[in-house]
Amino acid sequence: MLNKTDMASDNLLTNKRIRVRIPKDYHQEPVISRLVSDYGLTVNITAAILGANAVGDGWFDLELQGTDAQIKSALNHLKELNLQIWDETTAGDW
């Protein structure tokens, strides 16, 4: 049984920084906007590389804000799309 402290911690907002590679096959898909609409996250794009003519892959540095559960669900969604994802522990000097 959850107590009030457990329930309160479930609703705490947290931030997570990630870098995600968006292959050219996904350039017409609303991958990032779905993190907002489907998972309720606030997404800040802190850096991005995407060719104007969408020839190659795109890279996005994102700051995600939401509950732990929301962030985990959103990351699982990105992994199901087979997108490469790096976080603070794997990103090195980005």
C-alpha positions as CSV (number, residue, x, y, z in Angstrom):
1,M,0.0,0.0,0.0
2,L,1.4,3.4,-0.9
3,N,1.6,6.1,1.7
4,K,1.3,9.8,1.1
5,T,5.1,10.2,0.8
6,D,5.2,7.5,-1.9
7,M,2.4,9.1,-3.9
8,A,3.9,12.5,-3.6
9,S,7.2,11.3,-4.9
10,D,5.4,9.7,-7.9
11,N,4.2,13.2,-8.9
12,L,7.5,15.0,-8.5
13,L,8.9,16.5,-11.6
14,T,12.3,15.6,-12.7
15,N,14.6,16.6,-15.6
16,K,16.6,14.3,-17.8
17,R,18.9,15.3,-20.6
18,I,19.2,13.0,-23.6
19,R,20.6,13.1,-27.1
20,V,18.6,11.2,-29.7
21,R,19.4,10.4,-33.3
22,I,16.5,10.7,-35.7
23,P,17.1,8.7,-38.9
24,K,16.0,10.2,-42.1
25,D,13.2,7.7,-42.4
26,Y,11.6,9.5,-39.3
27,H,12.0,13.1,-40.5
28,Q,8.3,13.3,-41.5
29,E,7.2,11.7,-38.2
30,P,6.3,13.8,-35.1
31,V,8.7,11.9,-32.9
32,I,9.5,14.8,-30.5
33,S,6.0,16.3,-30.4
34,R,4.6,12.8,-29.4
35,L,6.8,13.0,-26.2
36,V,4.6,16.0,-25.3
37,S,1.2,14.8,-26.5
38,D,1.4,11.1,-25.7
39,Y,3.6,11.1,-22.6
40,G,2.8,14.5,-21.0
41,L,6.4,15.7,-21.0
42,T,7.8,19.2,-21.3
43,V,10.5,19.1,-23.9
44,N,13.2,21.7,-24.4
45,I,15.4,21.3,-27.5
46,T,18.8,22.6,-26.3
47,A,20.6,21.8,-29.6
48,A,19.8,20.2,-32.9
49,I,21.4,19.3,-36.2
50,L,19.0,18.5,-39.1
51,G,19.7,19.2,-42.7
52,A,17.3,21.5,-44.5
53,N,16.7,19.0,-47.3
54,A,16.5,16.0,-44.8
55,V,19.2,14.0,-46.6
56,G,20.9,12.6,-43.5
57,D,20.1,11.7,-39.9
58,G,19.2,14.4,-37.4
59,W,20.5,14.8,-33.8
60,F,18.6,16.5,-31.0
61,D,19.8,17.3,-27.5
62,L,16.6,17.3,-25.4
63,E,15.8,18.2,-21.8
64,L,12.8,16.2,-20.7
65,Q,10.7,17.3,-17.7
66,G,8.1,15.1,-16.2
67,T,7.6,12.4,-13.6
68,D,9.9,9.4,-13.5
69,A,7.1,7.2,-14.9
70,Q,6.4,9.6,-17.8
71,I,10.1,9.8,-18.7
72,K,10.6,6.1,-18.5
73,S,7.5,5.5,-20.7
74,A,8.7,8.1,-23.2
75,L,12.2,6.6,-23.4
76,N,10.7,3.1,-23.9
77,H,8.7,4.5,-26.8
78,L,11.9,5.9,-28.4
79,K,13.7,2.6,-27.9
80,E,10.7,0.8,-29.5
81,L,11.3,3.0,-32.5
82,N,14.9,1.7,-32.5
83,L,16.3,5.3,-32.1
84,Q,19.8,5.7,-30.7
85,I,19.6,7.5,-27.3
86,W,22.4,8.8,-25.0
87,D,21.9,10.2,-21.6
88,E,24.1,12.0,-19.1
89,T,25.8,8.8,-18.1
90,T,26.7,7.8,-21.7
91,A,27.0,11.1,-23.5
92,G,30.6,12.0,-22.7
93,D,31.4,15.6,-23.7
94,W,28.2,16.7,-25.5
